[in-house]
Amino acid sequence: MATVIVIGGGYGGAATAKALDDVADVVLIEPKEEFVHNIAALRGLVDPEWTDRIFYPYGRLLSRGRVIRDYAVHVEVGTVTIGSGERIPADYIVLASGSTYPFPAKMDVHDSAMAKSKIATTRAELIKADQVLLLGAGPVGLELSGEIKAAWPNKAVTVVDPIDDVLSGQYSDAMRKEIRRQLEELGVDLLLGTSLTKEPPTPPGVASTFTATTTSGAEITADIWFRCYGIVPNSDYLSEELAETRLANGHLEVTPQLRLPGQETVFAIGDLTAIPEAKRGGAAGRHAEVVASNIRALIEDSDELVAYQPAPPLILLPLGPTGGVSQLPGQEDFAGPEMTAQIKGQHMFADRYAEMFNVGE
Ligand SMILES: Cc1cc2nc3c(=O)[nH]c(=O)nc-3n(C[C@H](O)[C@H](O)[C@H](O)COP(=O)(O)OP(=O)(O)OC[C@H]3O[C@@H](n4cnc5c(N)ncnc54)[C@H](O)[C@@H]3O)c2cc1C
Protein backbone atom coordinates (compact mmCIF):
# COMPACT_ATOMS: atom_id res chain seq x y z
CA MET A 1 0.00 0.00 0.00
CA ALA A 2 1.24 3.51 -0.80
CA THR A 3 2.37 5.71 2.08
CA VAL A 4 1.03 9.25 2.18
CA ILE A 5 2.61 11.65 4.66
CA VAL A 6 0.51 14.68 5.50
CA ILE A 7 2.42 17.50 7.17
CA GLY A 8 0.16 19.49 9.46
CA GLY A 9 -3.20 18.47 10.94
CA GLY A 10 -5.08 21.74 10.52
CA TYR A 11 -8.25 22.17 8.45
CA GLY A 12 -6.65 21.01 5.19
CA GLY A 13 -4.27 18.34 6.48
CA ALA A 14 -6.82 16.61 8.72
CA ALA A 15 -9.35 16.47 5.87
CA THR A 16 -6.76 15.06 3.44
CA ALA A 17 -5.57 12.42 5.90
CA LYS A 18 -9.13 11.29 6.60
CA ALA A 19 -10.09 11.19 2.91
CA LEU A 20 -7.14 8.90 2.06
CA ASP A 21 -7.31 6.66 5.13
CA ASP A 22 -9.03 3.82 3.23
CA VAL A 23 -6.68 3.76 0.27
CA ALA A 24 -3.22 4.47 1.70
CA ASP A 25 -1.02 4.16 4.76
CA VAL A 26 -1.56 7.66 6.04
CA VAL A 27 0.92 9.28 8.42
CA LEU A 28 -0.21 12.64 9.77
CA ILE A 29 2.56 14.70 11.35
CA GLU A 30 1.36 17.39 13.73
CA PRO A 31 3.05 18.95 16.78
CA LYS A 32 -0.20 20.01 18.50
CA GLU A 33 -1.73 17.65 21.04
CA GLU A 34 -5.21 18.32 19.61
CA PHE A 35 -6.74 19.99 16.57
CA VAL A 36 -7.59 23.60 17.34
CA HIS A 37 -10.76 24.87 15.69
CA ASN A 38 -9.36 28.36 15.40
CA ILE A 39 -12.38 29.62 13.42
CA ALA A 40 -14.00 29.81 16.89
CA ALA A 41 -10.87 30.86 18.81
CA LEU A 42 -12.03 34.42 19.47
CA ARG A 43 -15.36 33.16 20.85
CA GLY A 44 -13.26 30.79 22.96
CA LEU A 45 -11.42 33.80 24.37
CA VAL A 46 -14.45 35.75 25.57
CA ASP A 47 -16.79 32.89 26.47
CA PRO A 48 -15.44 30.22 28.86
CA GLU A 49 -18.10 27.76 27.69
CA TRP A 50 -16.46 27.85 24.26
CA THR A 51 -12.86 27.39 25.40
CA ASP A 52 -13.02 23.58 25.64
CA ARG A 53 -15.12 23.33 22.49
CA ILE A 54 -12.31 24.47 20.19
CA PHE A 55 -10.03 21.49 20.97
CA TYR A 56 -10.69 18.15 19.27
CA PRO A 57 -8.47 15.09 19.87
CA TYR A 58 -6.82 13.46 16.84
CA GLY A 59 -7.46 9.99 18.27
CA ARG A 60 -10.61 9.21 16.28
CA LEU A 61 -9.81 11.08 13.05
CA LEU A 62 -8.28 8.05 11.29
CA SER A 63 -9.26 4.39 11.47
CA ARG A 64 -6.12 2.91 9.89
CA GLY A 65 -3.57 5.69 9.66
CA ARG A 66 -1.45 7.11 12.47
CA VAL A 67 -0.81 10.56 13.86
CA ILE A 68 2.74 11.36 14.95
CA ARG A 69 3.03 14.23 17.38
CA ASP A 70 6.10 15.98 16.02
CA TYR A 71 7.30 18.57 13.52
CA ALA A 72 8.49 17.97 9.99
CA VAL A 73 11.99 19.46 10.07
CA HIS A 74 13.18 18.50 6.59
CA VAL A 75 11.12 17.44 3.60
CA GLU A 76 12.59 16.17 0.37
CA VAL A 77 10.99 14.14 -2.42
CA GLY A 78 10.17 10.71 -0.96
CA THR A 79 11.31 11.34 2.64
CA VAL A 80 10.20 13.39 5.63
CA THR A 81 12.51 13.89 8.61
CA ILE A 82 10.76 14.73 11.88
CA GLY A 83 12.00 16.47 15.03
CA SER A 84 12.90 13.16 16.74
CA GLY A 85 15.37 12.51 13.89
CA GLU A 86 13.27 9.71 12.38
CA ARG A 87 13.26 9.64 8.56
CA ILE A 88 9.96 8.41 7.15
CA PRO A 89 9.76 7.28 3.52
CA ALA A 90 6.68 8.35 1.54
CA ASP A 91 5.19 7.72 -1.87
CA TYR A 92 3.24 10.97 -1.67
CA ILE A 93 3.70 14.02 0.53
CA VAL A 94 1.04 16.64 1.25
CA LEU A 95 2.32 19.92 2.66
CA ALA A 96 -0.45 21.30 4.89
CA SER A 97 1.47 23.18 7.57
CA GLY A 98 -0.66 26.30 7.19
CA SER A 99 0.28 29.55 8.83
CA THR A 100 0.93 31.08 12.21
CA TYR A 101 -0.98 34.11 13.44
CA PRO A 102 -0.67 36.01 16.74
CA PHE A 103 -2.50 34.57 19.77
CA PRO A 104 -5.42 34.46 20.57
CA ALA A 105 -6.56 34.05 16.93
CA LYS A 106 -4.24 31.03 16.67
CA MET A 107 -2.57 29.14 19.52
CA ASP A 108 1.18 29.48 20.00
CA VAL A 109 1.60 26.50 22.34
CA HIS A 110 1.09 22.85 21.39
CA ASP A 111 -0.10 21.37 24.65
CA SER A 112 -3.92 21.70 25.05
CA ALA A 113 -3.91 22.27 28.83
CA MET A 114 -1.33 25.00 28.37
CA ALA A 115 -3.32 26.60 25.55
CA LYS A 116 -6.54 26.53 27.62
CA SER A 117 -4.74 28.05 30.57
CA LYS A 118 -3.30 30.79 28.33
CA ILE A 119 -6.80 31.56 27.01
CA ALA A 120 -8.21 31.72 30.58
CA THR A 121 -5.36 33.98 31.73
CA THR A 122 -5.84 36.32 28.77
CA ARG A 123 -9.62 36.41 29.37
CA ALA A 124 -8.93 37.38 33.02
CA GLU A 125 -6.62 40.17 31.81
CA LEU A 126 -9.28 41.32 29.34
CA ILE A 127 -11.92 41.38 32.09
CA LYS A 128 -9.69 43.76 34.09
CA ALA A 129 -9.35 46.16 31.14
CA ASP A 130 -11.90 48.93 30.49
CA GLN A 131 -10.25 50.18 27.30
CA VAL A 132 -9.12 47.77 24.62
CA LEU A 133 -6.89 48.59 21.63
CA LEU A 134 -6.89 46.29 18.61
CA LEU A 135 -4.22 46.74 15.94
CA GLY A 136 -5.65 45.66 12.57
CA ALA A 137 -9.07 46.15 10.96
CA GLY A 138 -9.00 42.92 8.96
CA PRO A 139 -11.27 39.95 9.72
CA VAL A 140 -9.53 39.10 13.02
CA GLY A 141 -9.50 42.65 14.47
CA LEU A 142 -13.12 43.23 13.46
CA GLU A 143 -14.33 39.85 14.70
CA LEU A 144 -12.51 40.34 18.03
CA SER A 145 -14.05 43.81 18.45
CA GLY A 146 -17.51 42.26 17.96
CA GLU A 147 -16.81 39.41 20.41
CA ILE A 148 -15.56 41.81 23.09
CA LYS A 149 -18.52 44.15 22.68
CA ALA A 150 -21.00 41.25 22.75
CA ALA A 151 -19.47 39.91 25.97
CA TRP A 152 -18.76 43.24 27.69
CA PRO A 153 -20.80 46.05 26.03
CA ASN A 154 -19.34 48.68 28.38
CA LYS A 155 -15.70 48.19 27.44
CA ALA A 156 -14.31 50.85 25.10
CA VAL A 157 -12.82 49.24 21.99
CA THR A 158 -10.62 51.09 19.48
CA VAL A 159 -9.42 49.54 16.23
CA VAL A 160 -6.44 51.11 14.42
CA ASP A 161 -5.34 50.27 10.87
CA PRO A 162 -3.04 52.03 8.38
CA ILE A 163 -5.44 51.19 5.53
CA ASP A 164 -8.23 53.69 4.83
CA ASP A 165 -11.14 51.28 5.27
CA VAL A 166 -12.07 48.11 7.12
CA LEU A 167 -11.44 44.68 5.60
CA SER A 168 -9.08 44.92 2.64
CA GLY A 169 -9.85 42.51 -0.20
CA GLN A 170 -12.32 42.33 -3.04
CA TYR A 171 -15.44 43.11 -1.06
CA SER A 172 -18.11 45.65 -1.99
CA ASP A 173 -18.20 49.18 -0.63
CA ALA A 174 -21.78 48.50 0.46
CA MET A 175 -20.58 45.62 2.62
CA ARG A 176 -17.83 47.76 4.18
CA LYS A 177 -20.40 50.47 4.87
CA GLU A 178 -22.60 47.94 6.67
CA ILE A 179 -19.63 46.75 8.78
CA ARG A 180 -18.87 50.35 9.75
CA ARG A 181 -22.56 50.89 10.60
CA GLN A 182 -22.68 47.85 12.88
CA LEU A 183 -19.39 48.80 14.56
CA GLU A 184 -20.72 52.27 15.22
CA GLU A 185 -23.88 50.79 16.69
CA LEU A 186 -21.72 48.61 18.97
CA GLY A 187 -19.70 51.68 19.98
CA VAL A 188 -16.40 50.49 18.45
CA ASP A 189 -14.05 53.39 17.57
CA LEU A 190 -12.32 53.05 14.21
CA LEU A 191 -9.08 54.93 13.58
CA LEU A 192 -8.29 54.18 9.94
CA GLY A 193 -5.51 55.42 7.65
CA THR A 194 -3.15 55.73 10.62
CA SER A 195 -0.88 53.57 12.76
CA LEU A 196 0.92 53.81 16.09
CA THR A 197 4.24 55.67 16.06
CA LYS A 198 5.61 52.77 18.12
CA GLU A 199 4.31 49.52 19.55
CA PRO A 200 2.66 49.74 23.01
CA PRO A 201 5.17 49.25 25.85
CA THR A 202 3.31 46.26 27.33
CA PRO A 203 3.10 42.76 25.84
CA PRO A 204 -0.15 42.01 23.94
CA GLY A 205 -2.94 40.48 26.03
CA VAL A 206 -1.63 41.78 29.38
CA ALA A 207 -3.66 44.35 31.32
CA SER A 208 -1.52 47.43 32.02
CA THR A 209 -2.55 50.98 31.16
CA PHE A 210 -0.49 52.84 28.52
CA THR A 211 -0.88 55.77 26.15
CA ALA A 212 0.09 55.39 22.49
CA THR A 213 0.34 58.05 19.79
CA THR A 214 -0.78 57.61 16.19
CA THR A 215 1.07 58.93 13.12
CA SER A 216 -1.81 61.41 12.70
CA GLY A 217 -1.13 62.79 16.20
CA ALA A 218 -4.01 61.23 18.17
CA GLU A 219 -3.34 59.85 21.66
CA ILE A 220 -4.96 56.57 22.67
CA THR A 221 -5.01 55.40 26.27
CA ALA A 222 -5.82 51.72 26.67
CA ASP A 223 -5.52 49.02 29.33
CA ILE A 224 -4.77 46.11 27.01
CA TRP A 225 -3.95 45.56 23.34
CA PHE A 226 -3.96 42.73 20.80
CA ARG A 227 -2.06 42.31 17.54
CA CYS A 228 -4.60 41.44 14.85
CA TYR A 229 -2.32 41.13 11.83
CA GLY A 230 0.67 39.10 10.71
CA ILE A 231 -0.06 35.79 8.96
CA VAL A 232 3.17 33.81 8.33
CA PRO A 233 3.16 30.60 6.26
CA ASN A 234 5.01 27.62 7.79
CA SER A 235 7.30 26.46 4.98
CA ASP A 236 10.83 26.53 6.39
CA TYR A 237 11.37 22.76 6.30
CA LEU A 238 11.66 22.30 2.53
CA SER A 239 14.75 20.88 0.84
CA GLU A 240 16.54 23.21 -1.58
CA GLU A 241 14.87 21.50 -4.53
CA LEU A 242 11.35 21.82 -3.10
CA ALA A 243 11.95 25.40 -1.91
CA GLU A 244 12.65 26.53 -5.47
CA THR A 245 9.09 27.71 -6.01
CA ARG A 246 8.67 29.29 -2.58
CA LEU A 247 7.87 32.99 -2.87
CA ALA A 248 9.62 35.68 -0.82
CA ASN A 249 6.62 35.79 1.56
CA GLY A 250 6.91 32.05 2.27
CA HIS A 251 3.83 30.93 0.28
CA LEU A 252 4.23 28.07 -2.19
CA GLU A 253 3.24 28.18 -5.86
CA VAL A 254 1.15 25.17 -6.89
CA THR A 255 -0.08 23.74 -10.18
CA PRO A 256 -3.85 23.52 -10.86
CA GLN A 257 -3.67 19.90 -9.56
CA LEU A 258 -2.14 21.36 -6.36
CA ARG A 259 1.31 19.83 -6.83
CA LEU A 260 4.51 21.79 -6.40
CA PRO A 261 5.59 22.79 -9.94
CA GLY A 262 7.78 20.11 -11.51
CA GLN A 263 6.91 17.54 -8.82
CA GLU A 264 4.82 14.40 -9.36
CA THR A 265 4.37 13.35 -5.74
CA VAL A 266 4.50 16.50 -3.60
CA PHE A 267 1.29 18.47 -3.08
CA ALA A 268 0.53 21.62 -1.08
CA ILE A 269 -2.77 22.94 0.28
CA GLY A 270 -4.34 25.58 2.48
CA ASP A 271 -2.84 28.78 3.89
CA LEU A 272 0.60 27.62 2.82
CA THR A 273 -0.16 28.05 -0.87
CA ALA A 274 -0.02 31.12 -3.08
CA ILE A 275 -3.42 30.28 -4.62
CA PRO A 276 -4.99 33.67 -5.44
CA GLU A 277 -7.96 33.55 -3.06
CA ALA A 278 -8.65 34.49 0.55
CA LYS A 279 -6.92 32.19 3.06
CA ARG A 280 -9.75 30.20 4.62
CA GLY A 281 -10.27 26.92 6.45
CA GLY A 282 -13.12 26.25 4.02
CA ALA A 283 -10.74 26.71 1.08
CA ALA A 284 -8.18 24.40 2.73
CA GLY A 285 -10.96 21.78 2.96
CA ARG A 286 -11.72 22.16 -0.76
CA HIS A 287 -8.01 21.88 -1.59
CA ALA A 288 -7.96 18.69 0.50
CA GLU A 289 -10.76 17.19 -1.62
CA VAL A 290 -8.82 17.88 -4.83
CA VAL A 291 -5.52 16.53 -3.49
CA ALA A 292 -7.15 13.43 -1.98
CA SER A 293 -8.89 12.75 -5.28
CA ASN A 294 -5.64 13.22 -7.24
CA ILE A 295 -3.55 11.01 -4.94
CA ARG A 296 -6.27 8.37 -5.02
CA ALA A 297 -6.18 8.51 -8.85
CA LEU A 298 -2.38 8.18 -8.92
CA ILE A 299 -2.51 5.23 -6.49
CA GLU A 300 -5.13 3.57 -8.70
CA ASP A 301 -3.04 4.25 -11.84
CA SER A 302 -5.57 6.61 -13.33
CA ASP A 303 -4.49 9.77 -15.13
CA GLU A 304 -7.81 11.51 -14.36
CA LEU A 305 -6.43 14.26 -12.16
CA VAL A 306 -8.72 17.13 -11.25
CA ALA A 307 -7.85 20.82 -11.24
CA TYR A 308 -8.68 23.24 -8.44
CA GLN A 309 -10.76 26.31 -9.23
CA PRO A 310 -9.92 29.20 -6.89
CA ALA A 311 -12.95 30.43 -4.97
CA PRO A 312 -14.51 33.86 -5.61
CA PRO A 313 -14.33 36.43 -2.76
CA LEU A 314 -15.96 34.87 0.30
CA ILE A 315 -16.12 35.86 3.92
CA LEU A 316 -18.26 35.12 6.96
CA LEU A 317 -17.57 37.85 9.49
CA PRO A 318 -19.54 37.58 12.73
CA LEU A 319 -19.56 40.58 15.07
CA GLY A 320 -20.55 38.61 18.15
CA PRO A 321 -23.13 35.79 18.11
CA THR A 322 -25.90 37.93 16.58
CA GLY A 323 -24.14 40.49 14.35
CA GLY A 324 -21.88 40.65 11.31
CA VAL A 325 -21.86 40.46 7.52
CA SER A 326 -20.98 37.84 4.95
CA GLN A 327 -20.09 37.64 1.29
CA LEU A 328 -21.36 34.29 0.08
CA PRO A 329 -20.35 32.54 -3.14
CA GLY A 330 -22.57 33.20 -6.16
CA GLN A 331 -24.44 36.07 -4.47
CA GLU A 332 -24.07 39.66 -5.51
CA ASP A 333 -25.39 41.20 -2.30
CA PHE A 334 -23.78 40.71 1.08
CA ALA A 335 -25.70 38.91 3.83
CA GLY A 336 -26.52 40.85 7.00
CA PRO A 337 -26.44 40.05 10.72
CA GLU A 338 -29.30 37.51 10.89
CA MET A 339 -27.95 35.39 8.04
CA THR A 340 -24.35 35.67 9.31
CA ALA A 341 -25.46 34.61 12.79
CA GLN A 342 -27.37 31.68 11.30
CA ILE A 343 -24.56 30.50 9.01
CA LYS A 344 -21.67 31.01 11.44
CA GLY A 345 -22.06 33.35 14.42
CA GLN A 346 -24.28 31.12 16.58
CA HIS A 347 -22.47 27.80 16.23
CA MET A 348 -19.08 28.71 14.69
CA PHE A 349 -19.11 25.43 12.67
CA ALA A 350 -18.31 23.49 15.84
CA ASP A 351 -20.55 20.57 14.81
CA ARG A 352 -19.03 20.28 11.35
CA TYR A 353 -15.51 19.80 12.72
CA ALA A 354 -16.63 17.70 15.68
CA GLU A 355 -18.08 15.32 13.08
CA MET A 356 -14.85 15.30 11.08
CA PHE A 357 -12.93 14.35 14.25
CA ASN A 358 -15.60 11.86 15.24
CA VAL A 359 -16.22 13.46 18.63
CA GLY A 360 -19.67 14.13 20.06
CA GLU A 361 -20.67 17.80 20.38
C1 LIG B 1 -9.72 34.09 14.28
C2 LIG B 1 -9.84 33.40 12.95
C3 LIG B 1 -11.09 33.15 12.41
C4 LIG B 1 -11.21 32.51 11.18
N1 LIG B 1 -12.46 32.27 10.69
C5 LIG B 1 -12.58 31.58 9.53
C6 LIG B 1 -13.87 31.21 9.03
O1 LIG B 1 -14.91 31.57 9.59
N2 LIG B 1 -13.95 30.48 7.92
C7 LIG B 1 -12.85 30.07 7.26
O2 LIG B 1 -12.97 29.36 6.26
N3 LIG B 1 -11.59 30.39 7.68
C8 LIG B 1 -11.43 31.14 8.80
N4 LIG B 1 -10.18 31.46 9.25
C9 LIG B 1 -9.00 31.08 8.46
C10 LIG B 1 -8.57 29.64 8.75
O3 LIG B 1 -8.35 29.45 10.14
C11 LIG B 1 -7.28 29.29 8.01
O4 LIG B 1 -7.42 29.62 6.66
C12 LIG B 1 -7.02 27.79 8.19
O5 LIG B 1 -6.55 27.57 9.50
C13 LIG B 1 -6.01 27.27 7.18
O6 LIG B 1 -5.99 25.88 7.29
P1 LIG B 1 -4.66 25.05 6.96
O7 LIG B 1 -5.01 23.62 7.08
O8 LIG B 1 -4.04 25.53 5.71
O9 LIG B 1 -3.60 25.45 8.09
P2 LIG B 1 -3.69 25.54 9.67
O10 LIG B 1 -5.07 25.50 10.15
O11 LIG B 1 -2.81 26.70 9.99
O12 LIG B 1 -3.00 24.21 10.17
C14 LIG B 1 -1.65 23.94 9.96
C15 LIG B 1 -1.21 22.88 10.94
O13 LIG B 1 0.14 22.53 10.62
C16 LIG B 1 0.87 22.38 11.82
N5 LIG B 1 2.30 22.61 11.50
C17 LIG B 1 2.95 23.79 11.36
N6 LIG B 1 4.25 23.57 11.06
C18 LIG B 1 4.41 22.22 10.99
C19 LIG B 1 5.52 21.38 10.72
N7 LIG B 1 6.74 21.85 10.45
N8 LIG B 1 5.32 20.04 10.75
C20 LIG B 1 4.10 19.53 11.03
N9 LIG B 1 3.02 20.28 11.29
C21 LIG B 1 3.17 21.61 11.27
C22 LIG B 1 0.28 23.40 12.77
O14 LIG B 1 0.49 23.02 14.13
C23 LIG B 1 -1.20 23.37 12.39
O15 LIG B 1 -1.95 22.48 13.19
C24 LIG B 1 -10.05 32.12 10.47
C25 LIG B 1 -8.79 32.38 11.00
C26 LIG B 1 -8.65 33.01 12.22
C27 LIG B 1 -7.28 33.28 12.77
The ligand as a MOL file (V3000), in Angstrom:
LIG
                    3D

  0  0  0     0  0            999 V3000
M  V30 BEGIN CTAB
M  V30 COUNTS 53 58 0 0 0
M  V30 BEGIN ATOM
M  V30 1 C -9.7240 34.0860 14.2790 0
M  V30 2 C -9.8410 33.3980 12.9470 0
M  V30 3 C -11.0890 33.1510 12.4140 0
M  V30 4 C -11.2100 32.5130 11.1820 0
M  V30 5 N -12.4620 32.2690 10.6860 0
M  V30 6 C -12.5770 31.5750 9.5290 0
M  V30 7 C -13.8730 31.2110 9.0270 0
M  V30 8 O -14.9110 31.5740 9.5930 0
M  V30 9 N -13.9540 30.4780 7.9180 0
M  V30 10 C -12.8450 30.0690 7.2640 0
M  V30 11 O -12.9740 29.3610 6.2580 0
M  V30 12 N -11.5930 30.3910 7.6780 0
M  V30 13 C -11.4340 31.1380 8.7950 0
M  V30 14 N -10.1790 31.4560 9.2510 0
M  V30 15 C -8.9950 31.0790 8.4630 0
M  V30 16 C -8.5730 29.6360 8.7540 0
M  V30 17 O -8.3530 29.4490 10.1360 0
M  V30 18 C -7.2830 29.2870 8.0070 0
M  V30 19 O -7.4220 29.6160 6.6580 0
M  V30 20 C -7.0180 27.7920 8.1850 0
M  V30 21 O -6.5490 27.5730 9.5000 0
M  V30 22 C -6.0120 27.2740 7.1770 0
M  V30 23 O -5.9870 25.8810 7.2940 0
M  V30 24 P -4.6550 25.0530 6.9640 0
M  V30 25 O -5.0150 23.6200 7.0840 0
M  V30 26 O -4.0430 25.5320 5.7060 0
M  V30 27 O -3.5990 25.4490 8.0890 0
M  V30 28 P -3.6870 25.5450 9.6660 0
M  V30 29 O -5.0740 25.4950 10.1450 0
M  V30 30 O -2.8150 26.7050 9.9900 0
M  V30 31 O -2.9990 24.2100 10.1670 0
M  V30 32 C -1.6530 23.9350 9.9610 0
M  V30 33 C -1.2090 22.8830 10.9410 0
M  V30 34 O 0.1390 22.5310 10.6230 0
M  V30 35 C 0.8720 22.3820 11.8190 0
M  V30 36 N 2.3020 22.6080 11.4960 0
M  V30 37 C 2.9540 23.7870 11.3600 0
M  V30 38 N 4.2510 23.5700 11.0560 0
M  V30 39 C 4.4070 22.2190 10.9950 0
M  V30 40 C 5.5210 21.3780 10.7210 0
M  V30 41 N 6.7420 21.8520 10.4470 0
M  V30 42 N 5.3200 20.0350 10.7530 0
M  V30 43 C 4.0980 19.5260 11.0250 0
M  V30 44 N 3.0170 20.2850 11.2900 0
M  V30 45 C 3.1650 21.6070 11.2710 0
M  V30 46 C 0.2820 23.3970 12.7660 0
M  V30 47 O 0.4930 23.0200 14.1280 0
M  V30 48 C -1.2040 23.3670 12.3920 0
M  V30 49 O -1.9460 22.4780 13.1860 0
M  V30 50 C -10.0460 32.1160 10.4690 0
M  V30 51 C -8.7860 32.3820 11.0000 0
M  V30 52 C -8.6540 33.0100 12.2230 0
M  V30 53 C -7.2810 33.2750 12.7730 0
M  V30 END ATOM
M  V30 BEGIN BOND
M  V30 1 1 1 2
M  V30 2 1 2 3
M  V30 3 2 2 52
M  V30 4 2 3 4
M  V30 5 1 4 5
M  V30 6 1 4 50
M  V30 7 2 5 6
M  V30 8 1 6 7
M  V30 9 1 6 13
M  V30 10 2 7 8
M  V30 11 1 7 9
M  V30 12 1 9 10
M  V30 13 2 10 11
M  V30 14 1 10 12
M  V30 15 2 12 13
M  V30 16 1 13 14
M  V30 17 1 14 15
M  V30 18 1 14 50
M  V30 19 1 15 16
M  V30 20 1 16 17
M  V30 21 1 16 18
M  V30 22 1 18 19
M  V30 23 1 18 20
M  V30 24 1 20 21
M  V30 25 1 20 22
M  V30 26 1 22 23
M  V30 27 1 23 24
M  V30 28 2 24 25
M  V30 29 1 24 26
M  V30 30 1 24 27
M  V30 31 1 27 28
M  V30 32 2 28 29
M  V30 33 1 28 30
M  V30 34 1 28 31
M  V30 35 1 31 32
M  V30 36 1 32 33
M  V30 37 1 33 34
M  V30 38 1 33 48
M  V30 39 1 34 35
M  V30 40 1 35 36
M  V30 41 1 35 46
M  V30 42 1 36 37
M  V30 43 1 36 45
M  V30 44 2 37 38
M  V30 45 1 38 39
M  V30 46 1 39 40
M  V30 47 2 39 45
M  V30 48 1 40 41
M  V30 49 2 40 42
M  V30 50 1 42 43
M  V30 51 2 43 44
M  V30 52 1 44 45
M  V30 53 1 46 47
M  V30 54 1 46 48
M  V30 55 1 48 49
M  V30 56 2 50 51
M  V30 57 1 51 52
M  V30 58 1 52 53
M  V30 END BOND
M  V30 END CTAB
M  END
